[in-house]
């Protein structure tokens, strides 16, 4: 039978979110119902609320989540009721040209639940990133559930569902940061901070954190940055070069998503170095670079979508590192909140007061 639960919806563009009764259907073939235990408040949820992703309102917000599988539909074999899982928005198909070439992190045919969750009046909801986890329970495609060690705290495990994975993956998967490398991270919010932590895991010798907020720089230092640069006070490109023998960093990770900071990243890298764009730009943004500089500096200009992660490979590995004390996921959780505090969490996010607010059920 369908179940009625509480959930947070965005009813219209820039309207305050509100708690509504959500109808969650029984899982169909290839689907699972998950009892959500924790869900982070991500910038992407704010973009949905502001109408920056689509106008398919009302949205059921929330996607950075962990919980326990309650029931599964026909044909589901990878997870079972009782499994502790992290939800992901890249459920790979295994059949598209990227998957068949052995590059499933580029899957061109990721999938979501086919059934819709609704309001009690039958209004269909659009789940954020195909998940909709600001709810006591949610319906997803079973491939969106990645089983991990249940010893992990749900409040920190769920962060791998989006922002923290995006940052760590930008360093390890996309940037291929290696032992002894120099890395600069421009923008040290949740994603940038995770890129710092990922660079540390990869064995980078010098990790330069750049931001305009000293609070975020202090957090980046705690996560593994060897040097910090307040770019409101100091020219970031000049300082990065100064800290790398005048050459620039081997890898520069841009975690802001603006043309100005991308140009900083481009010129702050060493010759033949790598720029990784993991910050998300808006549709109207344009980038201008002298084509001769693009040619003459060589190297690689990469974009990192979800940290080029493969959830089945990366989530269990990172949870194991967390449980071993080698990855401080707790540092990303600024506060835990209740479901009715999501709107206030968006305000604190806008003011830069938090890395992550996490709804705990």
VENGI-V356780 format. One record per residue. N is the residue number from 1. OMEGA is omega in degrees with one decimal (none if undefined). BURIAL is b if it has 16 or more other C-alpha atoms within 10 Angstrom, else e. D_LAST is the distance of its C-alpha to the last C-alpha in Angstrom with 2 decimals. Layout:
n:omega:burial:d_last
N:OMEGA:BURIAL:D_LAST
N:OMEGA:BURIAL:D_LAST
This chain:
n:omega:burial:d_last
1:174.0:e:22.32
2:-179.5:e:20.18
3:175.7:e:16.82
4:-178.7:b:15.53
5:175.8:e:11.91
6:177.1:e:10.68
7:-178.8:b:11.10
8:178.3:b:12.71
9:168.8:b:16.37
10:-171.4:b:19.33
11:-177.8:b:22.12
12:-174.6:b:25.05
13:177.1:b:26.46
14:174.6:e:25.40
15:177.0:e:24.00
16:177.1:e:20.98
17:177.5:b:17.73
18:177.9:e:16.52
19:179.5:b:13.89
20:171.4:b:15.56
21:-176.5:b:15.46
22:176.7:b:15.50
23:-179.2:b:17.69
24:-178.5:b:16.88
25:171.5:b:20.16
26:-178.7:b:20.91
27:174.5:b:21.47
28:178.9:b:25.08
29:178.4:b:27.25
30:-177.4:b:25.68
31:177.5:b:22.16
32:169.7:b:18.85
33:-176.9:b:15.73
34:171.9:b:12.61
35:-173.7:b:9.33
36:177.5:b:7.09
37:179.3:b:5.12
38:179.2:b:5.94
39:179.7:b:8.56
40:176.3:b:11.45
41:-171.6:b:13.45
42:176.7:b:16.81
43:-179.6:b:20.28
44:175.7:b:20.63
45:177.7:b:18.08
46:177.7:b:20.32
47:176.2:e:23.33
48:-177.9:b:22.10
49:-177.9:b:21.61
50:-178.3:b:25.09
51:-176.0:b:26.70
52:-179.0:e:27.67
53:173.1:b:26.83
54:178.2:e:27.92
55:-176.7:e:28.40
56:178.8:e:26.74
57:-3.3:b:24.64
58:177.1:b:22.30
59:165.1:b:19.78
60:-171.2:b:16.24
61:175.6:b:15.00
62:179.9:b:12.91
63:-173.8:b:14.29
64:-160.4:b:13.58
65:172.7:b:10.98
66:179.6:b:10.63
67:-175.5:b:9.68
68:177.0:b:11.93
69:179.3:b:14.81
70:179.9:b:15.08
71:179.8:b:18.51
72:178.6:b:21.19
73:-178.9:b:24.27
74:174.3:e:27.90
75:-178.4:e:29.14
76:-178.1:b:25.95
77:-174.3:e:26.96
78:177.4:e:25.11
79:-178.1:b:21.74
80:176.6:b:21.14
81:-178.8:e:18.57
82:179.5:e:16.75
83:173.5:b:17.17
84:-172.4:b:14.66
85:166.8:b:15.13
86:178.8:b:14.95
87:178.5:b:15.49
88:-178.8:b:18.73
89:177.0:b:20.80
90:178.2:b:24.11
91:-171.5:b:24.54
92:-174.2:b:28.21
93:-178.3:b:30.77
94:-173.9:b:33.23
95:-176.6:e:36.16
96:-175.8:b:36.73
97:177.5:e:39.40
98:179.5:b:37.06
99:-177.3:b:35.50
100:175.9:e:38.98
101:178.4:e:40.30
102:179.2:e:37.77
103:-173.3:e:35.65
104:177.4:b:32.47
105:174.4:b:30.54
106:-174.3:b:32.75
107:-178.0:b:32.00
108:-174.3:b:33.37
109:179.0:b:31.77
110:-171.1:b:28.04
111:179.1:b:26.32
112:175.6:b:23.32
113:179.8:b:22.56
114:178.0:e:25.61
115:179.2:b:24.06
116:164.9:b:22.43
117:-173.6:b:19.31
118:164.0:b:20.53
119:-176.6:b:20.22
120:178.1:e:21.55
121:178.1:e:24.98
122:178.7:e:25.15
123:-179.2:e:24.70
124:-179.8:b:23.72
125:174.0:b:20.95
126:-178.2:b:21.45
127:-179.7:b:18.42
128:-179.0:b:18.43
129:177.6:b:20.28
130:-175.9:b:20.08
131:-180.0:b:16.33
132:-171.6:b:14.35
133:166.8:b:10.79
134:-177.9:b:9.43
135:-178.3:b:8.74
136:174.8:b:6.97
137:177.9:b:10.05
138:178.0:b:12.88
139:-178.8:b:16.53
140:167.8:b:18.24
141:-176.8:b:21.53
142:178.1:b:21.44
143:176.3:b:23.07
144:178.9:b:20.03
145:177.8:b:18.31
146:-177.6:b:19.57
147:177.6:b:19.33
148:-178.6:b:19.01
149:-177.8:b:19.21
150:176.2:e:16.21
151:-178.6:e:17.22
152:175.7:b:15.60
153:178.4:b:12.46
154:-177.4:b:9.84
155:178.6:b:9.67
156:-179.0:b:13.42
157:-177.4:b:14.06
158:-178.2:b:12.54
159:176.3:b:15.04
160:179.7:b:17.80
161:178.4:b:16.89
162:-165.6:b:18.87
163:-177.2:b:20.11
164:177.0:b:20.60
165:179.8:b:22.17
166:-178.5:b:24.33
167:178.9:b:25.73
168:-179.5:b:26.32
169:177.7:b:27.81
170:179.6:b:30.02
171:-170.9:b:31.63
172:-173.8:b:31.86
173:-175.0:b:32.14
174:-176.8:b:33.76
175:-178.0:b:35.59
176:177.3:e:36.65
177:-177.5:b:36.62
178:-179.4:b:38.75
179:176.4:e:40.03
180:-179.0:e:41.99
181:168.2:b:41.02
182:-176.0:b:40.61
183:169.7:b:37.55
184:178.4:b:36.78
185:-178.8:b:33.38
186:-174.6:b:33.67
187:-170.8:b:30.50
188:168.1:b:28.05
189:-177.5:b:24.69
190:-178.5:b:21.82
191:179.0:b:24.02
192:176.2:b:27.17
193:177.4:b:25.71
194:176.1:b:24.61
195:174.1:b:28.17
196:-179.9:b:29.51
197:178.4:b:27.50
198:178.3:b:28.66
199:177.2:b:32.22
200:178.0:b:32.09
201:-176.4:b:30.96
202:176.7:b:33.86
203:178.0:e:36.35
204:-177.9:b:37.35
205:-177.6:e:39.91
206:-178.6:b:39.36
207:-175.0:b:36.16
208:-179.8:b:36.74
209:-177.2:b:33.80
210:176.8:b:34.74
211:176.4:b:32.97
212:-175.8:b:33.95
213:-177.8:b:31.28
214:177.8:e:32.10
215:179.9:e:28.48
216:177.6:b:27.56
217:177.5:b:30.75
218:176.9:e:29.91
219:178.7:b:26.60
220:177.3:b:28.63
221:-179.9:b:31.09
222:-178.9:e:28.49
223:175.7:b:27.37
224:178.0:b:30.98
225:177.2:b:33.10
226:179.3:b:36.66
227:176.6:b:37.73
228:-179.7:b:36.25
229:172.1:b:37.92
230:-172.9:b:37.21
231:170.3:b:38.64
232:-175.8:e:39.03
233:-172.6:e:41.68
234:175.5:e:43.01
235:-172.3:e:44.05
236:-177.4:b:41.43
237:179.9:b:43.85
238:-177.2:b:46.59
239:178.5:b:44.36
240:178.0:b:42.84
241:179.3:b:46.40
242:-177.2:e:47.60
243:-179.8:b:44.94
244:175.4:b:45.92
245:179.9:e:49.68
246:-172.2:e:50.33
247:-169.4:b:49.11
248:-175.2:b:45.50
249:175.8:b:42.44
250:179.3:b:42.37
251:174.3:b:39.00
252:-177.9:b:37.57
253:-179.5:b:34.02
254:-174.6:b:33.50
255:178.8:b:29.84
256:-179.5:b:30.56
257:177.2:b:32.04
258:179.2:b:35.07
259:-177.6:e:38.77
260:-178.8:e:39.71
261:175.0:b:37.40
262:176.8:b:38.30
263:175.3:b:41.94
264:-179.8:b:41.20
265:-177.9:b:39.64
266:-176.4:b:42.66
267:179.1:b:45.20
268:179.4:b:43.33
269:176.1:b:43.56
270:170.7:b:46.52
271:-176.5:b:49.08
272:175.2:e:47.70
273:-174.6:b:44.23
274:169.9:b:41.00
275:177.0:b:38.90
276:175.4:b:35.35
277:175.9:b:33.72
278:171.8:b:29.93
279:-173.8:b:29.37
280:178.0:b:29.08
281:174.9:e:32.05
282:-170.2:e:32.43
283:-174.7:e:34.95
284:-175.9:e:37.75
285:178.1:e:37.99
286:-179.8:e:41.22
287:175.6:e:42.39
288:175.9:e:46.03
289:174.6:e:47.43
290:-176.7:e:51.10
291:177.8:e:51.51
292:177.7:e:53.97
293:177.3:e:51.29
294:179.7:e:48.97
295:-170.8:e:51.89
296:-177.5:e:53.31
297:177.1:e:50.21
298:178.3:e:49.31
299:-173.9:b:46.11
300:172.6:b:43.07
301:-172.6:e:40.93
302:169.0:e:37.66
303:-177.6:b:34.50
304:-179.3:b:31.23
305:-177.2:b:28.77
306:178.0:b:25.42
307:-177.6:b:27.42
308:-174.0:b:29.55
309:166.8:b:27.01
310:-171.9:b:27.08
311:-177.8:b:23.53
312:178.2:b:24.96
313:-167.8:e:27.15
314:-175.8:b:25.28
315:-179.3:b:21.62
316:-179.9:b:22.63
317:-178.4:e:25.32
318:175.3:b:23.24
319:177.0:b:20.57
320:178.6:b:23.65
321:176.7:e:25.00
322:-178.3:b:21.83
323:176.1:e:21.96
324:-178.5:e:25.68
325:-177.1:e:25.17
326:178.1:e:26.97
327:-173.7:b:24.28
328:177.9:b:22.30
329:178.9:b:19.03
330:-176.7:e:17.58
331:-177.9:b:20.10
332:-177.3:b:18.39
333:179.4:b:15.20
334:-177.4:e:16.55
335:169.4:e:13.58
336:-172.4:b:9.84
337:175.5:b:8.88
338:-176.2:e:7.10
339:-177.3:b:7.63
340:179.7:e:11.07
341:-176.9:b:12.15
342:-179.9:b:12.68
343:177.2:b:16.35
344:178.6:e:16.99
345:175.9:b:15.57
346:179.1:b:18.17
347:179.3:e:20.77
348:176.3:e:20.15
349:-178.8:b:20.31
350:180.0:e:23.58
351:179.9:e:24.99
352:-175.2:e:24.33
353:-174.3:e:22.43
354:163.3:b:19.61
355:176.0:b:19.53
356:161.3:b:15.83
357:-177.5:b:13.06
358:174.8:b:9.71
359:177.9:b:6.55
360:-178.1:b:3.81
361:none:b:0.00
